[in-house]
Amino acid sequence: MSERIVFFNGNWVLASQVRISPFDHGFLYGDGVFEGIRAYAGRVFKLEDHMARLYASAKTLMLTIPYTPEELSQKVLESVRINQLQDAYIRLVVSRGAGDLGLDPRSCPEPTVLILADQIQLYPETFYQNGLALASVSIRRPSGDVLNPAVKSLNYLNNILAKIEANLRGVPEVVLMNAQGYVVEGTGDNIFIVRQNRVITPPPSAGILNGITRQVILELAASEGYRVAEENFTLHDLYNADECFLTGTAAEVIPAVTCDGRPIGNGQVGPVTRRLMAVFQEFARSTGTPIEQGTSVA
């Protein structure tokens, strides 16, 4: 594989040539926002939705992105094309930029903007065929009045602590709960359960990131004739569900078949999950912004 070409602060450079300032507040304090975006078959999936979320997160942080959404969208398309990719994972990062060693963002005159397009496989293919083993963890999601989950920030320490616990437990993914004891999501995925052909996922008010793949699955499930609901549920509900699956830009749609040693349903990937996995792939590969719409590299 040839070295990836990265958009970095207005220039296209080799990934090895990127130099982040040690004074960058994204590095020092996690002060910034990001989006993970997918390209399928030469089309960038839900690009406008990702841009809308990026700019909304930046607005809350009072972080001014030095490009319009249209300009940055063109850079995203170009990042896929210039790296000669058809299927890709794109990481778009906007940090506060270089400042001083204090917390005050006013010391950072220019944000850092980076776009990297590469390929990703979050889980082995066998997990998509046979399902994940999950475990619940002691780590709790911060409540919305502490840290708003709608802001997709560079501060992922809560997720990382949960991932460490997953590694220690020997499972590929874990289930986090909120302070009220309701299931919220995984370390980087939204969670769904299926009961009596009802497709259920926690509501945004539970403290989740309202994922773009999550929204697509809610729409696709409804179009397939399933009853969909955004409802709080507990580990007891998860243990006794007919099926379970996770969604995310990187994970896509992946089944889970056990949690805390308890089989979910019959312990095998269920028919609703398999159907939604199939229709998601069909939808993702037939929609999106063609990368050819991007302008050429200057």
C-alpha positions in Angstrom: 0.0 0.0 0.0 1.4 3.4 -1.0 1.5 6.1 1.7 -1.7 8.0 2.2 -2.0 11.7 1.1 -3.5 13.8 3.8 -5.2 17.2 3.7 -3.5 19.3 6.4 -4.0 23.0 7.0 -4.7 23.8 3.4 -2.2 21.5 1.7 -2.1 18.0 0.4 0.9 16.2 2.0 2.2 12.7 2.7 0.9 11.4 6.0 4.5 11.1 7.2 5.0 14.8 6.6 2.2 16.0 8.9 3.6 17.9 11.9 1.2 18.6 14.7 2.4 21.4 17.0 3.1 20.2 20.6 1.2 23.3 21.6 -1.9 22.2 19.7 -4.9 22.2 22.1 -6.4 19.2 20.4 -3.3 17.2 21.5 -2.9 18.9 24.9 -6.5 18.9 26.0 -8.7 17.1 23.5 -10.1 20.5 22.4 -11.6 19.8 19.0 -14.2 18.0 17.0 -14.2 15.2 14.4 -16.2 13.0 12.1 -15.7 9.5 10.9 -17.2 9.2 7.4 -17.5 6.2 5.0 -17.2 5.9 1.2 -18.8 3.0 -0.5 -18.2 2.1 -4.2 -17.0 5.6 -5.0 -19.7 7.5 -3.1 -19.3 9.2 0.2 -22.2 8.2 2.5 -24.3 10.8 4.2 -21.8 13.5 3.6 -24.2 16.4 4.3 -25.3 14.8 7.5 -21.7 14.4 8.7 -21.0 18.0 7.8 -24.0 19.3 9.6 -23.0 17.4 12.8 -19.4 18.6 12.5 -20.4 22.3 12.3 -23.0 21.9 15.0 -20.3 20.4 17.3 -17.9 23.2 16.4 -20.5 25.9 17.1 -21.1 24.6 20.6 -17.4 24.7 21.3 -17.2 28.2 19.7 -14.6 26.7 17.3 -14.6 28.5 13.9 -13.8 26.1 11.0 -11.9 28.1 8.3 -13.9 26.6 5.4 -17.5 26.6 4.4 -19.3 23.2 4.6 -19.3 23.1 0.8 -15.5 23.7 0.7 -14.8 21.1 3.3 -17.1 18.6 1.6 -15.0 19.0 -1.6 -11.8 18.3 0.4 -13.4 15.1 1.8 -14.3 13.9 -1.7 -10.8 14.8 -2.9 -9.2 12.9 -0.1 -10.9 9.7 -1.3 -10.1 10.3 -5.0 -6.5 11.4 -4.5 -5.8 8.2 -2.6 -7.4 6.1 -5.3 -9.9 4.6 -3.0 -13.5 3.4 -3.8 -14.3 2.1 -0.3 -12.8 4.1 2.5 -13.0 5.4 6.0 -12.4 9.2 6.2 -11.4 10.9 9.5 -12.0 14.6 9.5 -10.5 16.4 12.5 -10.7 20.1 13.5 -8.7 20.9 16.6 -8.5 24.3 18.4 -4.9 24.6 17.0 -1.6 25.8 18.5 -1.7 28.1 21.5 0.0 28.2 24.8 0.1 25.8 27.8 -3.0 27.3 29.3 -6.6 26.1 28.8 -7.8 29.4 27.3 -8.9 28.8 23.7 -8.2 32.5 22.9 -4.5 31.7 22.8 -5.2 29.6 19.6 -5.5 31.9 16.6 -5.8 29.2 13.9 -7.5 25.8 14.1 -5.8 22.7 12.8 -7.8 20.9 10.0 -6.8 17.4 8.9 -8.6 14.9 6.6 -7.3 11.4 6.2 -8.8 8.7 4.0 -7.8 5.1 4.5 -9.4 1.7 4.9 -10.7 0.2 8.2 -12.0 -3.1 9.5 -13.2 -2.6 13.0 -14.1 -6.2 13.6 -13.1 -9.5 11.8 -15.5 -10.8 9.2 -16.3 -13.8 11.4 -18.0 -11.5 13.9 -20.4 -10.2 11.3 -21.3 -13.8 10.4 -21.5 -15.3 14.0 -22.0 -12.3 16.2 -20.2 -10.5 19.1 -19.9 -11.4 22.7 -20.7 -8.4 24.8 -20.1 -7.6 28.5 -21.5 -4.8 30.7 -18.9 -2.6 32.4 -18.6 -0.4 35.5 -17.8 2.7 33.4 -20.8 5.0 33.1 -21.6 7.5 30.4 -21.4 11.1 31.6 -24.9 12.7 31.8 -25.9 15.3 29.3 -25.6 18.1 31.8 -21.9 17.2 32.4 -20.8 16.6 28.8 -23.4 16.9 25.9 -23.1 13.6 23.9 -24.3 15.5 20.8 -20.9 17.2 20.6 -18.6 14.7 18.8 -15.4 16.0 20.5 -11.8 14.7 20.6 -12.3 13.8 24.3 -12.9 10.0 24.1 -11.4 9.1 27.4 -14.7 7.6 28.7 -14.8 5.4 25.6 -11.2 4.4 26.0 -11.6 3.4 29.6 -14.5 1.2 28.6 -12.4 -0.3 25.8 -9.6 -1.1 28.2 -12.2 -2.9 30.4 -13.4 -4.8 27.3 -9.8 -5.9 26.6 -9.4 -7.0 30.2 -12.6 -9.0 30.0 -11.6 -10.6 26.7 -14.6 -9.4 24.7 -14.6 -7.3 21.5 -17.1 -4.8 22.8 -18.9 -3.7 25.9 -22.2 -2.1 26.9 -22.1 1.1 28.8 -25.0 2.4 31.0 -25.9 5.8 32.3 -26.2 6.9 35.9 -29.9 5.7 35.9 -28.8 2.2 35.0 -30.2 2.2 31.4 -28.2 0.8 28.6 -26.7 3.6 26.5 -24.3 2.3 23.8 -21.0 0.6 23.2 -17.5 2.2 23.1 -18.1 3.5 19.6 -21.4 2.1 18.5 -25.1 2.6 19.1 -27.0 -0.4 20.3 -30.4 -1.9 19.2 -32.4 -4.8 20.6 -35.3 -6.7 18.8 -38.3 -8.0 20.7 -41.3 -9.4 18.9 -40.2 -7.7 15.7 -39.9 -4.3 17.4 -36.6 -2.7 16.8 -35.7 -0.7 19.9 -32.8 1.7 20.6 -32.1 4.1 23.4 -33.4 7.7 22.9 -31.0 10.6 22.6 -32.1 11.8 26.0 -30.4 8.7 27.5 -27.0 10.2 26.8 -26.1 8.7 23.5 -24.4 10.1 20.4 -27.3 10.2 17.9 -25.3 8.2 15.3 -25.9 8.7 11.6 -25.9 5.0 10.9 -28.3 4.7 13.8 -30.7 7.1 12.1 -30.4 5.2 8.8 -31.2 1.9 10.5 -34.3 3.4 12.1 -35.5 4.6 8.7 -34.7 1.3 6.9 -36.3 -0.8 9.6 -39.5 1.2 9.4 -39.4 0.9 5.6 -39.0 -2.9 6.0 -42.2 -3.0 8.0 -40.7 -3.4 11.5 -42.0 -1.3 14.4 -39.3 1.0 15.6 -39.0 2.7 19.0 -36.6 4.9 20.9 -37.0 3.7 24.4 -34.9 3.2 27.5 -34.1 -0.4 28.4 -32.0 -2.2 31.0 -29.5 -5.0 31.0 -32.5 -7.3 31.9 -34.2 -6.2 28.7 -31.0 -6.9 26.7 -30.5 -10.3 28.2 -34.1 -11.2 27.3 -34.2 -9.7 23.9 -34.8 -11.8 20.8 -31.8 -10.2 19.0 -29.2 -7.5 19.4 -27.0 -5.5 17.1 -24.7 -2.5 17.1 -24.4 0.3 14.5 -21.7 2.9 13.7 -19.9 4.4 10.8 -16.8 2.2 11.3 -18.7 -0.9 12.6 -21.6 -0.6 10.1 -24.2 -3.1 11.4 -22.9 -6.0 13.5 -24.8 -8.6 15.5 -24.3 -9.4 19.1 -25.3 -12.9 20.4 -24.3 -12.9 24.1 -24.0 -10.4 26.9 -22.4 -11.2 30.3 -22.4 -14.9 29.4 -26.1 -15.0 28.7 -27.3 -15.9 25.2 -29.4 -13.2 23.5 -32.4 -15.0 21.9 -31.1 -18.4 20.8 -27.5 -17.2 20.8 -27.3 -16.9 17.1 -27.6 -14.0 14.6 -31.4 -13.4 14.2 -33.4 -12.9 11.0 -34.2 -9.2 11.7 -30.5 -8.4 12.2 -29.5 -10.3 9.0 -32.2 -8.5 7.0 -31.1 -5.0 8.3 -27.4 -5.8 7.6 -28.3 -6.7 4.0 -30.5 -3.7 3.3 -28.0 -1.3 4.9 -25.2 -2.5 2.7 -27.5 -2.2 -0.4 -28.6 1.3 0.6 -25.0 2.4 1.5 -23.6 1.2 -1.8 -26.3 2.8 -3.9 -26.5 6.3 -2.4 -24.1 9.0 -1.4 -22.1 11.8 -3.0 -20.0 10.6 -6.0 -16.3 11.3 -5.4 -16.1 12.5 -9.0 -18.0 15.6 -7.9 -14.9 16.9 -6.2 -12.6 19.4 -7.7 -9.1 18.6 -8.7 -6.1 19.1 -6.5 -4.7 22.6 -7.0 
